[in-house]
Structure formats: C-alpha cells, structure tokens
Amino acid sequence: MAKKFSRTTTDQRKVGRRHPLASVALIVIGLLSTGGVYALATTSATADTSASQQQLVEEGGKLFAANCATCHGTALQGTSEGPTLIGVGEASVHFQVSTGRMPLAASGPQAEEKPVQFTDEQIEALYTYVGEQSPGPGLPDEETIAGEGDAALGGELFRINCAMCHNVAGAGGALTQGKYAPSLSGVTSTHVYEAMVTGPQNMPVFNNNNLTLEDKADIITYLQFLDENPSPGGFDLGNLGPVSEGLFIWIFGLGGIVAITVWLTAKSN
C-alpha cells in the first residue's frame, strides 16, 4: 500500500508540473501581441498623417492656382511677372505670405509688408503644397528660434553680416533704387530665420555653410535681447546713428538757444 501511494503522488506531481518551454511560449505570445498592437497603432497614425498631408497639398494647390499661378506659373516655373518658386521650399512661402508681402499689391522696387491676406490654415496649405512640389529650406525648429543662444556672440555676428544694411541696432536703412532693409524691431524669430535661409528681396542667403544653425540661433537671441531691453541712453532717436543725433542737436538744441535769445531781447526792450 505504501509503495502504491508513493507512485500515485509522483504521477500527480508529473501531471501538475509546467512544461519547461511553457514560459518561453508565453513570452513569445506576449511579444507578438504587443508588437502587433504597436504595428497596428503606428500604421493607423501614419495613414492619418499621410491623409492629412495629402489634404493640405490638395487645398494648397487650389489656393496656389487661384492666387499665385498667374505670376509664378502653374508649375512654379515663374513667368515674366514673377520669379520661379522651384527650390524655394516651405520657408520662403511662409515668410512671404505670413508677412503680407505676397500676394503682391502693386509692382515696385520691392514687396512691402502689409496685412496678411490668408488664414493660418491657408498659409500652411500653401507652403505645404510648394514644399511638396519643390522641396527647399523648411521651417525652423523650436530650438533654433527659442532665444537661448549667446547674445554677445550673436551681436558680433550681426554686426559683421547684417549691420551694413539693417543698422547695428536692427533699425533698418535705405538701399539703392528705392529699396530698403526693413527694421527688425518686433519681427518674429521665425521670420528672421526664414529671411536668413531664403534671402528675400536684396538680402543674401545665409545657408548653414555661411552661418551655422548655432550662429543663426545666436543672432536671433541678440535681436530678441534688443527687443526686450530699451536703449540705456534714453530716447534712441530711431537708432539711426550720429547723423540723426547731430541733426537733432542742430535743429532743436541750437533752435532752442536762438528762441531763448530772441525772447530775452524782446523782454528787455
């Protein structure tokens, strides 16, 4: 009886024992299930993104045909009325349209900033369409325009590369043939970056071989510093330099002295 009981207990243990490969099988099943769910979710997200992108491109194509193709051509090739847009990328379109420079109101030495003609959604559709048809410089990332660079180094780079047109304080200045470098006061960091990489109007293009992304971030930081910190010398007279300051002294300073002299003379008489 004892021997029989021992054999029965052994058999029960064998029956209740898990197979050595059972744990491996469970892990494999878990991995396959997790991978399948992740792949399904990723595929769905990618499909949604692609559909949204395609919708933007289609909407941008309609807007471009209605508002831009007359001057820039239906295939972005340009015409006698407007330059080609081949290779300009998203950055150029965003800069020109979101500052109101385009569509052009009237022919002139250069396109002037004016009220924006499109909504943010329409602007996104336009630059997405042009970027899809003819890739080029894209919009900046947040790190570049965050204003966390070296303002001192940015000021040095600005004086070397930009001050001859935009003035050392970014106040702008006149150029030849009725053209001008606009003031940079209050200009958004996104537009400053886009101007550097696309070279609108008479501005040269500063690609990453001329000014690295770090250099651009430093310049943007310097311009933000100028916007946030008023002139330490008081009234800046438009930051136009010693000519305007000297003229101010001659007109108002000397004029005030003459006026006081005349008043004293008239009072004594």
C-alpha beads as a LAMMPS data file, in Angstrom:
LAMMPS data file: protein, C-alpha beads

269 atoms
268 bonds

1 atom types
1 bond types

-500.0 500.0 xlo xhi
-500.0 500.0 ylo yhi
-500.0 500.0 zlo zhi

Masses

1 110.0

Atoms # bond

1 1 1 0.000 0.000 0.000
2 1 1 2.811 2.403 0.844
3 1 1 4.527 1.722 -2.440
4 1 1 1.283 2.319 -4.339
5 1 1 0.656 5.616 -2.538
6 1 1 4.135 6.853 -3.399
7 1 1 3.692 6.068 -7.072
8 1 1 0.343 7.877 -7.188
9 1 1 1.835 11.010 -5.601
10 1 1 4.697 11.018 -8.118
11 1 1 2.277 10.705 -11.003
12 1 1 0.235 13.644 -9.691
13 1 1 3.333 15.788 -9.459
14 1 1 4.254 14.920 -13.025
15 1 1 0.783 15.778 -14.213
16 1 1 0.762 19.197 -12.401
17 1 1 4.286 20.258 -13.424
18 1 1 4.582 23.027 -16.125
19 1 1 6.424 22.125 -19.288
20 1 1 9.919 23.738 -19.495
21 1 1 9.016 25.541 -22.750
22 1 1 5.762 26.964 -21.408
23 1 1 7.401 30.167 -20.094
24 1 1 9.180 30.703 -23.403
25 1 1 5.917 30.223 -25.260
26 1 1 4.147 32.782 -23.046
27 1 1 6.913 35.333 -23.609
28 1 1 6.779 34.798 -27.378
29 1 1 2.986 35.156 -27.403
30 1 1 3.241 38.357 -25.334
31 1 1 5.865 39.842 -27.613
32 1 1 3.901 39.008 -30.724
33 1 1 0.733 40.503 -29.270
34 1 1 2.494 43.699 -28.168
35 1 1 4.266 44.034 -31.496
36 1 1 1.047 43.519 -33.393
37 1 1 -0.815 46.164 -31.412
38 1 1 2.093 48.635 -31.810
39 1 1 2.344 47.980 -35.541
40 1 1 -1.397 48.470 -35.939
41 1 1 -1.343 51.737 -33.991
42 1 1 1.715 53.015 -35.879
43 1 1 0.220 52.119 -39.227
44 1 1 -3.017 53.913 -38.339
45 1 1 -1.140 57.032 -37.186
46 1 1 0.976 57.031 -40.349
47 1 1 -2.094 56.619 -42.508
48 1 1 -3.823 59.526 -40.729
49 1 1 -0.734 61.728 -41.135
50 1 1 -0.431 60.868 -44.823
51 1 1 -4.110 61.591 -45.403
52 1 1 -3.847 64.928 -43.597
53 1 1 -0.708 65.842 -45.566
54 1 1 -2.381 64.969 -48.847
55 1 1 -5.407 67.062 -47.912
56 1 1 -3.148 70.050 -47.186
57 1 1 -1.365 69.605 -50.522
58 1 1 -4.660 69.481 -52.415
59 1 1 -6.011 72.559 -50.632
60 1 1 -2.724 74.386 -51.186
61 1 1 -2.806 73.530 -54.877
62 1 1 -6.228 75.121 -55.230
63 1 1 -5.142 78.251 -53.361
64 1 1 -1.966 78.487 -55.428
65 1 1 -3.850 78.152 -58.709
66 1 1 -6.313 80.859 -57.672
67 1 1 -3.888 83.365 -56.155
68 1 1 -0.297 82.707 -57.258
69 1 1 -0.140 80.842 -60.561
70 1 1 -0.768 83.949 -62.659
71 1 1 2.646 85.344 -61.729
72 1 1 4.592 82.242 -60.670
73 1 1 3.261 79.753 -63.230
74 1 1 1.095 76.707 -62.783
75 1 1 4.185 74.516 -62.389
76 1 1 6.096 77.013 -60.184
77 1 1 8.328 77.770 -63.180
78 1 1 7.856 81.535 -62.968
79 1 1 6.724 83.999 -65.629
80 1 1 7.653 87.455 -66.821
81 1 1 5.557 88.778 -63.935
82 1 1 7.104 86.746 -61.146
83 1 1 10.147 84.605 -60.289
84 1 1 10.293 80.826 -60.241
85 1 1 9.459 79.084 -56.994
86 1 1 11.396 75.934 -57.817
87 1 1 13.601 75.121 -54.856
88 1 1 12.348 77.887 -52.550
89 1 1 10.804 75.436 -50.095
90 1 1 8.334 75.987 -47.293
91 1 1 10.332 78.702 -45.511
92 1 1 10.172 81.195 -48.370
93 1 1 6.444 80.772 -48.922
94 1 1 5.697 81.050 -45.208
95 1 1 7.804 84.221 -44.918
96 1 1 6.331 85.974 -47.940
97 1 1 2.695 85.068 -47.306
98 1 1 2.589 85.335 -43.493
99 1 1 4.084 88.852 -43.607
100 1 1 1.600 90.007 -46.238
101 1 1 4.307 90.634 -48.839
102 1 1 2.547 88.160 -51.088
103 1 1 0.267 88.349 -52.944
104 1 1 1.937 91.479 -54.293
105 1 1 -0.339 94.533 -54.108
106 1 1 1.471 96.541 -56.804
107 1 1 4.724 96.464 -58.697
108 1 1 7.546 98.370 -57.043
109 1 1 11.204 98.237 -56.065
110 1 1 10.394 95.523 -53.523
111 1 1 7.453 93.810 -51.859
112 1 1 6.352 95.688 -48.769
113 1 1 4.929 94.189 -45.596
114 1 1 1.155 94.632 -45.370
115 1 1 -1.864 92.965 -43.713
116 1 1 -1.923 89.200 -44.230
117 1 1 -4.421 88.024 -46.859
118 1 1 -4.793 84.383 -45.756
119 1 1 -5.677 82.482 -42.605
120 1 1 -3.072 80.387 -40.779
121 1 1 -4.646 77.220 -42.185
122 1 1 -4.472 78.545 -45.741
123 1 1 -0.858 79.639 -45.268
124 1 1 0.032 76.164 -44.034
125 1 1 -1.668 74.636 -47.058
126 1 1 0.213 76.943 -49.441
127 1 1 3.693 76.300 -48.069
128 1 1 2.971 72.584 -47.749
129 1 1 1.963 72.466 -51.418
130 1 1 5.041 74.340 -52.628
131 1 1 7.317 72.283 -50.355
132 1 1 5.787 69.097 -51.725
133 1 1 6.165 70.182 -55.341
134 1 1 9.640 71.669 -54.994
135 1 1 11.493 70.930 -51.737
136 1 1 13.802 73.574 -50.273
137 1 1 14.563 75.222 -46.920
138 1 1 11.998 74.242 -44.312
139 1 1 10.568 75.962 -41.278
140 1 1 12.890 76.310 -38.250
141 1 1 12.817 74.002 -35.265
142 1 1 11.943 75.370 -31.838
143 1 1 15.499 75.038 -30.538
144 1 1 16.872 77.450 -33.145
145 1 1 14.351 80.233 -32.509
146 1 1 13.914 79.810 -28.748
147 1 1 16.284 82.672 -27.940
148 1 1 18.584 80.554 -25.802
149 1 1 21.799 81.240 -27.738
150 1 1 24.722 83.536 -26.946
151 1 1 23.501 87.134 -27.310
152 1 1 27.024 88.608 -27.190
153 1 1 28.266 86.334 -29.961
154 1 1 25.041 86.942 -31.869
155 1 1 25.655 90.697 -31.683
156 1 1 29.131 90.233 -33.120
157 1 1 27.819 88.055 -35.949
158 1 1 25.050 90.564 -36.630
159 1 1 27.483 93.472 -36.872
160 1 1 29.681 91.511 -39.272
161 1 1 26.961 90.140 -41.548
162 1 1 23.831 92.283 -41.183
163 1 1 24.526 95.748 -39.748
164 1 1 25.678 97.286 -43.033
165 1 1 22.058 97.100 -44.253
166 1 1 19.893 96.700 -41.150
167 1 1 21.848 99.082 -38.875
168 1 1 23.761 97.927 -35.809
169 1 1 20.577 98.142 -33.735
170 1 1 18.384 96.462 -36.370
171 1 1 16.600 99.742 -37.177
172 1 1 16.834 99.197 -40.946
173 1 1 18.155 101.536 -43.592
174 1 1 17.878 102.775 -47.154
175 1 1 19.418 100.919 -50.105
176 1 1 19.744 101.840 -53.769
177 1 1 16.987 102.359 -56.362
178 1 1 14.200 102.862 -53.835
179 1 1 14.888 99.639 -51.965
180 1 1 15.455 99.358 -48.247
181 1 1 16.396 96.989 -45.455
182 1 1 13.401 96.820 -43.086
183 1 1 13.565 97.354 -39.357
184 1 1 13.950 94.146 -37.366
185 1 1 12.250 95.505 -34.272
186 1 1 9.306 93.303 -33.382
187 1 1 9.965 90.817 -36.193
188 1 1 9.240 87.254 -35.082
189 1 1 12.136 84.847 -34.666
190 1 1 10.572 82.540 -37.254
191 1 1 10.583 85.297 -39.873
192 1 1 14.173 86.273 -39.018
193 1 1 15.299 82.672 -39.551
194 1 1 13.321 82.319 -42.782
195 1 1 14.802 85.555 -44.136
196 1 1 18.312 84.293 -43.415
197 1 1 17.848 80.966 -45.213
198 1 1 15.837 82.277 -48.186
199 1 1 17.277 85.764 -48.844
200 1 1 14.139 87.772 -49.709
201 1 1 14.412 90.965 -51.757
202 1 1 18.053 92.143 -51.793
203 1 1 19.099 90.088 -48.792
204 1 1 21.779 87.437 -49.395
205 1 1 21.136 83.814 -48.486
206 1 1 22.871 82.630 -45.322
207 1 1 22.903 78.856 -45.583
208 1 1 24.476 76.595 -42.978
209 1 1 27.869 76.928 -44.666
210 1 1 27.796 80.713 -44.122
211 1 1 26.104 80.761 -40.743
212 1 1 25.569 77.522 -38.850
213 1 1 22.326 76.777 -37.026
214 1 1 24.094 77.781 -33.808
215 1 1 25.122 81.103 -35.398
216 1 1 21.551 81.759 -36.505
217 1 1 20.289 80.945 -33.013
218 1 1 22.810 83.429 -31.543
219 1 1 21.727 86.208 -33.936
220 1 1 18.064 85.562 -33.124
221 1 1 18.911 85.708 -29.408
222 1 1 20.664 89.067 -29.934
223 1 1 17.644 90.521 -31.745
224 1 1 15.339 89.284 -29.000
225 1 1 17.623 90.971 -26.468
226 1 1 17.317 94.271 -28.363
227 1 1 13.520 93.993 -28.356
228 1 1 13.355 93.229 -24.647
229 1 1 15.866 95.843 -23.460
230 1 1 15.291 99.548 -24.185
231 1 1 18.119 101.908 -25.060
232 1 1 20.241 102.573 -21.939
233 1 1 20.926 106.093 -23.204
234 1 1 17.316 107.245 -23.129
235 1 1 15.490 108.372 -26.285
236 1 1 17.170 106.480 -29.132
237 1 1 16.052 108.770 -31.991
238 1 1 15.214 105.756 -34.103
239 1 1 18.690 104.236 -33.686
240 1 1 19.718 105.880 -36.947
241 1 1 23.196 106.824 -35.738
242 1 1 25.209 110.025 -35.272
243 1 1 23.703 111.823 -38.283
244 1 1 20.207 111.899 -36.811
245 1 1 21.593 112.709 -33.357
246 1 1 23.650 115.631 -34.705
247 1 1 20.702 116.884 -36.732
248 1 1 18.520 116.752 -33.631
249 1 1 21.030 118.877 -31.698
250 1 1 21.328 121.436 -34.516
251 1 1 17.588 121.804 -35.047
252 1 1 16.240 121.585 -31.510
253 1 1 19.289 122.483 -29.432
254 1 1 20.507 125.442 -31.440
255 1 1 16.940 126.422 -32.322
256 1 1 16.075 126.476 -28.617
257 1 1 19.044 128.730 -27.865
258 1 1 18.047 131.152 -30.621
259 1 1 14.447 131.180 -29.377
260 1 1 15.541 131.940 -25.806
261 1 1 17.842 134.737 -27.035
262 1 1 15.050 136.343 -29.039
263 1 1 12.681 136.097 -26.080
264 1 1 15.174 137.709 -23.676
265 1 1 15.878 140.502 -26.177
266 1 1 12.190 141.190 -26.702
267 1 1 11.576 141.208 -22.940
268 1 1 14.376 143.698 -22.272
269 1 1 13.029 146.051 -24.950

Bonds

1 1 1 2
2 1 2 3
3 1 3 4
4 1 4 5
5 1 5 6
6 1 6 7
7 1 7 8
8 1 8 9
9 1 9 10
10 1 10 11
11 1 11 12
12 1 12 13
13 1 13 14
14 1 14 15
15 1 15 16
16 1 16 17
17 1 17 18
18 1 18 19
19 1 19 20
20 1 20 21
21 1 21 22
22 1 22 23
23 1 23 24
24 1 24 25
25 1 25 26
26 1 26 27
27 1 27 28
28 1 28 29
29 1 29 30
30 1 30 31
31 1 31 32
32 1 32 33
33 1 33 34
34 1 34 35
35 1 35 36
36 1 36 37
37 1 37 38
38 1 38 39
39 1 39 40
40 1 40 41
41 1 41 42
42 1 42 43
43 1 43 44
44 1 44 45
45 1 45 46
46 1 46 47
47 1 47 48
48 1 48 49
49 1 49 50
50 1 50 51
51 1 51 52
52 1 52 53
53 1 53 54
54 1 54 55
55 1 55 56
56 1 56 57
57 1 57 58
58 1 58 59
59 1 59 60
60 1 60 61
61 1 61 62
62 1 62 63
63 1 63 64
64 1 64 65
65 1 65 66
66 1 66 67
67 1 67 68
68 1 68 69
69 1 69 70
70 1 70 71
71 1 71 72
72 1 72 73
73 1 73 74
74 1 74 75
75 1 75 76
76 1 76 77
77 1 77 78
78 1 78 79
79 1 79 80
80 1 80 81
81 1 81 82
82 1 82 83
83 1 83 84
84 1 84 85
85 1 85 86
86 1 86 87
87 1 87 88
88 1 88 89
89 1 89 90
90 1 90 91
91 1 91 92
92 1 92 93
93 1 93 94
94 1 94 95
95 1 95 96
96 1 96 97
97 1 97 98
98 1 98 99
99 1 99 100
100 1 100 101
101 1 101 102
102 1 102 103
103 1 103 104
104 1 104 105
105 1 105 106
106 1 106 107
107 1 107 108
108 1 108 109
109 1 109 110
110 1 110 111
111 1 111 112
112 1 112 113
113 1 113 114
114 1 114 115
115 1 115 116
116 1 116 117
117 1 117 118
118 1 118 119
119 1 119 120
120 1 120 121
121 1 121 122
122 1 122 123
123 1 123 124
124 1 124 125
125 1 125 126
126 1 126 127
127 1 127 128
128 1 128 129
129 1 129 130
130 1 130 131
131 1 131 132
132 1 132 133
133 1 133 134
134 1 134 135
135 1 135 136
136 1 136 137
137 1 137 138
138 1 138 139
139 1 139 140
140 1 140 141
141 1 141 142
142 1 142 143
143 1 143 144
144 1 144 145
145 1 145 146
146 1 146 147
147 1 147 148
148 1 148 149
149 1 149 150
150 1 150 151
151 1 151 152
152 1 152 153
153 1 153 154
154 1 154 155
155 1 155 156
156 1 156 157
157 1 157 158
158 1 158 159
159 1 159 160
160 1 160 161
161 1 161 162
162 1 162 163
163 1 163 164
164 1 164 165
165 1 165 166
166 1 166 167
167 1 167 168
168 1 168 169
169 1 169 170
170 1 170 171
171 1 171 172
172 1 172 173
173 1 173 174
174 1 174 175
175 1 175 176
176 1 176 177
177 1 177 178
178 1 178 179
179 1 179 180
180 1 180 181
181 1 181 182
182 1 182 183
183 1 183 184
184 1 184 185
185 1 185 186
186 1 186 187
187 1 187 188
188 1 188 189
189 1 189 190
190 1 190 191
191 1 191 192
192 1 192 193
193 1 193 194
194 1 194 195
195 1 195 196
196 1 196 197
197 1 197 198
198 1 198 199
199 1 199 200
200 1 200 201
201 1 201 202
202 1 202 203
203 1 203 204
204 1 204 205
205 1 205 206
206 1 206 207
207 1 207 208
208 1 208 209
209 1 209 210
210 1 210 211
211 1 211 212
212 1 212 213
213 1 213 214
214 1 214 215
215 1 215 216
216 1 216 217
217 1 217 218
218 1 218 219
219 1 219 220
220 1 220 221
221 1 221 222
222 1 222 223
223 1 223 224
224 1 224 225
225 1 225 226
226 1 226 227
227 1 227 228
228 1 228 229
229 1 229 230
230 1 230 231
231 1 231 232
232 1 232 233
233 1 233 234
234 1 234 235
235 1 235 236
236 1 236 237
237 1 237 238
238 1 238 239
239 1 239 240
240 1 240 241
241 1 241 242
242 1 242 243
243 1 243 244
244 1 244 245
245 1 245 246
246 1 246 247
247 1 247 248
248 1 248 249
249 1 249 250
250 1 250 251
251 1 251 252
252 1 252 253
253 1 253 254
254 1 254 255
255 1 255 256
256 1 256 257
257 1 257 258
258 1 258 259
259 1 259 260
260 1 260 261
261 1 261 262
262 1 262 263
263 1 263 264
264 1 264 265
265 1 265 266
266 1 266 267
267 1 267 268
268 1 268 269
